[in-house]
Amino acid sequence: MTSPATLAAASATDPTRWTTRLWGMLITLCIVLFLDGLDVSMIGVALPSIGNELDLSTSTLQWLVSGYILGYGGLLLLGGRTADLFGRRKVFLIALAVFAIASLAGGLVSSGPLLILTRFIKGLAAAFTAPTGLSIITTNFAEGPARNKALSIYTVFGAGGYSSGLLFGGLMTGVGWRWTFLLPVPIALAALAAAWVLVPKDKPAEEGGHDIFGALLSTSAMLLLVYTVVTAPEAGWASARTIGSFIAVLVLFGAFVAVEKRVKHPLVRLGILRKVSLVRASLAIVAVAGSYFSWQFIVTLYMQDTLGWSPLKLSMALLPVGLMVALSAVFSDKLVDRFGTGPIVGVTMAVMAVGYLLFLRLDTAPSYWTMLLPAIMLIGIGWVGFPAINIQATNGIDDDEQGLAAGVLQTSMQVGAAIVLAVTTAIIASGTHGETSPTAMLDTYRPGLIFAAGISIVGALVALSAFFGRRTKQADVAPEPELELVG
C-alpha cells in the first residue's frame, strides 16, 4: 500500500496537483460522505409516505430523522478517537460495511420501532466513517492550499448529498418509500471496494485507550434530552416527568465532564475546546444544520400532507439548493484562500437567515417564482459556507487530534440539529388543535418556521461577531489563540 508520506510527496512540487491515486482516494471518501447526506434528506422527503403506510404520528416520524442523527452525533467523538487509535483505514472499512447492512435491513422491515432502530444503527456507522474520512484527508493533504482544496471538495459532496437526496427522495418515494433505504446499498458496497484499494494503510497510535464510559454517558444524555423535549408537550413542560428528565440530563452531562477530567484517555480532551476557531465553527454548524433540518421537516409535511404536493414536485422545488451547493465546489477553496474562513461563514449565514425570514411570507397558495424560489435561493447560500466551517475547525490542530477535532465539529452538527429539530417538533405539537385545513395547519407550523429562522439569526450574529473585535483574515488562516477554559 502507498503510505501517506508517499501520497504527500507526489504533490510536493505543486500541492494542488495530485496523482490519480490521490484523486481516487479523495473521491471515494467524498462518495461515502455524500451517502451520509443523501440518507438524511431522502428519508425527509419520504416521511409522509412512511407515516401513512405504517400509521406513525408526527412525533414518531421525527425519530426517523433524529434516530439517525443522534446515533451519528452520539458516537462521533468515539469514532474520531477510534480512528486515531486503531488506524483510520481499518475503522473506515468496518463502519462502511455496517452502514451497507443497516441500509438493506431498513428497506425490508415493516415496523416503526424496527425502522427507527435501523436508522440509529446507520447513524452509529456514520459516526465512524465521517470523522475517519475527514481525518484521512487532513493527514494526507498538507495544511494550506492543498488541504483547503481537498476539504472544499469533500464538504461540498456532503452538502451536495443532502441536497441531491431531495431529488432522489422524490424519485424513489414515487416508486415506493422502501427504495429510499435500498438505494444507498450498492453505492456503499462499491465505495467499500474502492476504499479497500485506494485508502492507504496507516499506523495506529502507539499509546492510548478508549473512554467507553464517557461515550455511554454522553450518548445517554443526548438521547434523553431529545426524548424529553419531544415528549414534553404531551406530558406537560412543568410535569414531574419532564422536570425529572431535564435534571437527569444535567446529571449525565455533569458526570460526563467529571469523567473526562479524570480518565486517563478521555473521549474529549477538554483542552481542545480552547481553540477559538473550533468553538466558533461548532456554533456555526449547529445553526446552519439545525435551522435547515427543521425548516425542511416542516416544509415537507406542509407541502405534501396539507397542500397535496407530490414527493417529486417538492424535490424539484428544493433542487436549487443542491445546484448551488454543487456549483460552489468550483470556487469555495479559492474564496477561503482569498478571504479566510471568517468572512465567508459570516456572510453566507447572514444571507441564509434572510432567506428564512422571507419564507415566513408562506401562505396557503404560495407562488413558487415570487415567494418560494427567492427564499430557497437565499437559504441555499448558507450551505456555500459549509466548506469554510470545516476548514476553520481543523486549522491549527495537530495531526494526532485531527480525528478528535472532526468529531467535535460533526458532533456539534448532528446533536445540535437533533435538539433544534426536537424543539421545533415540540413547538408544532404544542400548537396542534385537531384542525386539518390549510390555514389551521399553517398556523400550527408557522411558530416552528419562526424558531428555525431565529436559530439561523443567532448563528449569523455569532459568526459576524468576529468582525466586531480585532479578528482579521490572517487570524482566520493562522492558528488562533486559545480560550482560557478550565480542563
Secondary structure, DSSP 8 states (H G I E B T S, - for coil): ---HHHHHHHTSSSTT---HHHHHHHHHHHHHHHHHHHHHHHHHHHHHHHHHHHT--HHHHHHHHHHHHHHHHHTHHHHHHHHHHH-HHHHHHHHHHHHHHHHHHHTT---HHHHHHHHHHHHHHHHHHHHHHHHHHHHHS-TTHHHHHHHHHHHHHHHHHHHHHHHHHHHHHHH-TTHHHHTHHHHHHHHHHHHHHHS------SS----HHHHHHHHHHHHHHHHHHHHHHHH-TTSHHHHHHHHHHHHHHHHHHHHHHHSSS-SS-GGGGGBHHHHHHHHHHHHHHHHHHHHHHHHHHIIIIIT---HHHHHHHHHHHHHHHHHHTTTHHHHHHHH-HHHHHHHHHHHHHHHHHHHTT--SS--IIIIIHHHHHHHHHHHHTHHHHHHHHHTT--GGGHHHHHHHHHHHHHHHHHHHHHHHHHHHHHT--S--SHHHHHHHHHHHHHHHHHHHHHHHHHHHGGGGTT--HHHHHS---B-----
